[in-house]
Amino acid sequence: MRHHVVILGGSYAGIAAMRRLAKNPKLNITLIDQHPYHFLQTEGYELISSNTSFDETIVSLPALCANYDNVTFRHRKVLSVALNRNVIILNDREEPYDTLVIALGSVTKRFECDANVYNYSSGAKSLRGALKLNQFFQDELYKRLESDKKAKENFNIIVGGAGLSGVEIAAGMQHFFNRYYRSNALSCATLHIHLIASRKTVLNGMHQGIIKSATKRLKNLRVQVHTQCRIASIHAHETLLTNGTKIPFDFMIFAGGTTTAPCLKTLDIEQTPRGQFIVDEYLHAIGHKNIYIVGDTAALKDKKGHPLPPTAQTAIQSGKLAATNIIRSLQNLQLKKADLKMKGIAIALGGKYAAIDLQYIRFYGYTAYLIKKLIERLYKWPLWWLASKGYRKLKTCPI
Ligand SMILES: Cc1cc2nc3c(=O)[nH]c(=O)nc-3n(C[C@H](O)[C@H](O)[C@H](O)COP(=O)(O)OP(=O)(O)OC[C@H]3O[C@@H](n4cnc5c(N)ncnc54)[C@H](O)[C@@H]3O)c2cc1C
């Protein structure tokens, strides 16, 4: 019997692991995801601000997996992992594994105090969430186009969290509004985006040049940035910040942090206080040599032991390394130690404007935008090419 590797999560980390493992014909691989597509979160800002259609931000998982004779894709929701029996509990069956790769990413952390907030809020980590945001804004613009009275009413959007995703969303949305204002003579002067940053600046921890460029761009776009404060409470369409400011709001976007996928909450493996799973230098779950944890689910570190931020690039590197180590362990070879690196960071800042930090050199504006687009395409196009090849092998439409 072939060694059975089960990969939970078909996104950056899970796909990277799957593609490397699939090259080994001695392995039987099952990739499980709750969606039949890989959502390109790194392009979510384009979808939210109507610069792209949703089919441009996904890769079909059944079609991608159909390229490999030793890979099975299961479109299922993982309910839990039974560590004592080496099985995954799915909604309709149990999936046994010899080796497990957990690549379930993370979910948007929400504010718990007002149950109603879920009706007028969204996160941007899922295709559904990004679409909800986009449709909501399109609808609001339409109402303003229809009615002069409505166009004069204040409309406040709060983006909670001024890290990479919060800044990209705030800049993208504001640019979207401003563009409508210019092209349709539609007054968006009463539409306000409030970006809440808990630290002294947006993009805390990044290079000063990047912070300066992003701050200037946000100001030029008219985003209202509130620094050194957090959301203290939310009640009936009003937010109270820790500095005492009250902001009435119509819609809220959570971008202030993430937490573990709910199905892993009760998993008896050591976690950090933020809910990421601790891994050893080979990316094993602590105490489990047949379980690898990769991507946002793991508390990844660089070679010096410094924590790495959750990004697609470290997710891909960790997925590849887990696959290499699974193959090496079956060949009784010495496992490879993790040497994960942040090679740079690219931030979209609304329209054709971005900032890129490649550590030794930084780019701003249109050049940075073009580089970001190139990076996105170099990731997406090979997957699309594989998916289109796989699609031809499938008899029925995968999605
Ligand atoms: C707006 C935004 C912009 C970003 N921009 C950048 C950027 O420019 N560069 C960068 O490097 N990073 C960026 N990131 C971060 C990056 O997207 C994440 O770090 C990356 O997606 C992590 O990949 P992953 O494979 O670990 O998990 P994820 O991409 O979160 O994927 C997890 C997968 O697991 C599946 N899953 C979860 N729970 C279940 C379940 N119970 N059952 C079955 N399947 C399940 C999900 O459907 C999903 O396919 C951005 C994030 C956001 C939100």
Ligand as a Chemical Component Dictionary entry (heavy atoms), coordinates in Angstrom:
data_LIG
# 
_chem_comp.id                   LIG 
_chem_comp.type                 NON-POLYMER 
_chem_comp.pdbx_formal_charge   0 
_chem_comp.three_letter_code    LIG 
# 
loop_
_chem_comp_atom.comp_id 
_chem_comp_atom.atom_id 
_chem_comp_atom.alt_atom_id 
_chem_comp_atom.type_symbol 
_chem_comp_atom.charge 
_chem_comp_atom.model_Cartn_x 
_chem_comp_atom.model_Cartn_y 
_chem_comp_atom.model_Cartn_z 
_chem_comp_atom.pdbx_ordinal 
LIG C1  C1  C 0 -6.327  41.429 2.016  1  
LIG C2  C2  C 0 -5.088  40.588 2.192  2  
LIG C3  C3  C 0 -3.933  40.900 1.476  3  
LIG C4  C4  C 0 -2.769  40.145 1.630  4  
LIG N1  N1  N 0 -1.667  40.472 0.891  5  
LIG C5  C5  C 0 -0.548  39.728 0.979  6  
LIG C6  C6  C 0 0.584   40.017 0.157  7  
LIG O1  O1  O 0 0.578   40.975 -0.614 8  
LIG N2  N2  N 0 1.667   39.191 0.252  9  
LIG C7  C7  C 0 1.703   38.111 1.094  10 
LIG O2  O2  O 0 2.716   37.385 1.105  11 
LIG N3  N3  N 0 0.655   37.816 1.889  12 
LIG C8  C8  C 0 -0.477  38.581 1.849  13 
LIG N4  N4  N 0 -1.563  38.284 2.635  14 
LIG C9  C9  C 0 -1.466  37.156 3.593  15 
LIG C10 C10 C 0 -1.682  35.814 2.867  16 
LIG O3  O3  O 0 -2.831  35.875 2.077  17 
LIG C11 C11 C 0 -1.802  34.672 3.887  18 
LIG O4  O4  O 0 -0.657  34.683 4.706  19 
LIG C12 C12 C 0 -1.910  33.334 3.135  20 
LIG O5  O5  O 0 -3.179  33.248 2.501  21 
LIG C13 C13 C 0 -1.720  32.129 4.056  22 
LIG O6  O6  O 0 -1.815  30.977 3.284  23 
LIG P1  P1  P 0 -2.242  29.566 3.904  24 
LIG O7  O7  O 0 -2.135  28.572 2.813  25 
LIG O8  O8  O 0 -1.497  29.323 5.170  26 
LIG O9  O9  O 0 -3.771  29.744 4.370  27 
LIG P2  P2  P 0 -5.040  30.342 3.652  28 
LIG O10 O10 O 0 -4.685  31.058 2.415  29 
LIG O11 O11 O 0 -5.797  31.083 4.698  30 
LIG O12 O12 O 0 -5.869  29.038 3.228  31 
LIG C14 C14 C 0 -6.435  28.141 4.126  32 
LIG C15 C15 C 0 -7.254  27.122 3.331  33 
LIG O13 O13 O 0 -7.848  26.197 4.263  34 
LIG C16 C16 C 0 -9.219  26.022 3.941  35 
LIG N5  N5  N 0 -9.949  25.707 5.158  36 
LIG C17 C17 C 0 -10.009 26.409 6.301  37 
LIG N6  N6  N 0 -10.786 25.780 7.218  38 
LIG C18 C18 C 0 -11.238 24.638 6.619  39 
LIG C19 C19 C 0 -12.054 23.546 7.052  40 
LIG N7  N7  N 0 -12.590 23.489 8.271  41 
LIG N8  N8  N 0 -12.288 22.535 6.186  42 
LIG C20 C20 C 0 -11.739 22.558 4.928  43 
LIG N9  N9  N 0 -10.956 23.558 4.475  44 
LIG C21 C21 C 0 -10.698 24.579 5.305  45 
LIG C22 C22 C 0 -9.636  27.363 3.334  46 
LIG O14 O14 O 0 -10.784 27.214 2.505  47 
LIG C23 C23 C 0 -8.391  27.778 2.558  48 
LIG O15 O15 O 0 -8.412  27.294 1.234  49 
LIG C24 C24 C 0 -2.751  39.027 2.516  50 
LIG C25 C25 C 0 -3.909  38.702 3.237  51 
LIG C26 C26 C 0 -5.070  39.452 3.076  52 
LIG C27 C27 C 0 -6.311  39.086 3.851  53 
# 
loop_
_chem_comp_bond.comp_id 
_chem_comp_bond.atom_id_1 
_chem_comp_bond.atom_id_2 
_chem_comp_bond.value_order 
_chem_comp_bond.pdbx_ordinal 
LIG C1  C2  SING 1  
LIG C2  C3  SING 2  
LIG C2  C26 DOUB 3  
LIG C3  C4  DOUB 4  
LIG C4  N1  SING 5  
LIG C4  C24 SING 6  
LIG N1  C5  DOUB 7  
LIG C5  C6  SING 8  
LIG C5  C8  SING 9  
LIG C6  O1  DOUB 10 
LIG C6  N2  SING 11 
LIG N2  C7  SING 12 
LIG C7  O2  DOUB 13 
LIG C7  N3  SING 14 
LIG N3  C8  DOUB 15 
LIG C8  N4  SING 16 
LIG N4  C9  SING 17 
LIG N4  C24 SING 18 
LIG C9  C10 SING 19 
LIG C10 O3  SING 20 
LIG C10 C11 SING 21 
LIG C11 O4  SING 22 
LIG C11 C12 SING 23 
LIG C12 O5  SING 24 
LIG C12 C13 SING 25 
LIG C13 O6  SING 26 
LIG O6  P1  SING 27 
LIG P1  O7  DOUB 28 
LIG P1  O8  SING 29 
LIG P1  O9  SING 30 
LIG O9  P2  SING 31 
LIG P2  O10 DOUB 32 
LIG P2  O11 SING 33 
LIG P2  O12 SING 34 
LIG O12 C14 SING 35 
LIG C14 C15 SING 36 
LIG C15 O13 SING 37 
LIG C15 C23 SING 38 
LIG O13 C16 SING 39 
LIG C16 N5  SING 40 
LIG C16 C22 SING 41 
LIG N5  C17 SING 42 
LIG N5  C21 SING 43 
LIG C17 N6  DOUB 44 
LIG N6  C18 SING 45 
LIG C18 C19 SING 46 
LIG C18 C21 DOUB 47 
LIG C19 N7  SING 48 
LIG C19 N8  DOUB 49 
LIG N8  C20 SING 50 
LIG C20 N9  DOUB 51 
LIG N9  C21 SING 52 
LIG C22 O14 SING 53 
LIG C22 C23 SING 54 
LIG C23 O15 SING 55 
LIG C24 C25 DOUB 56 
LIG C25 C26 SING 57 
LIG C26 C27 SING 58 
# 
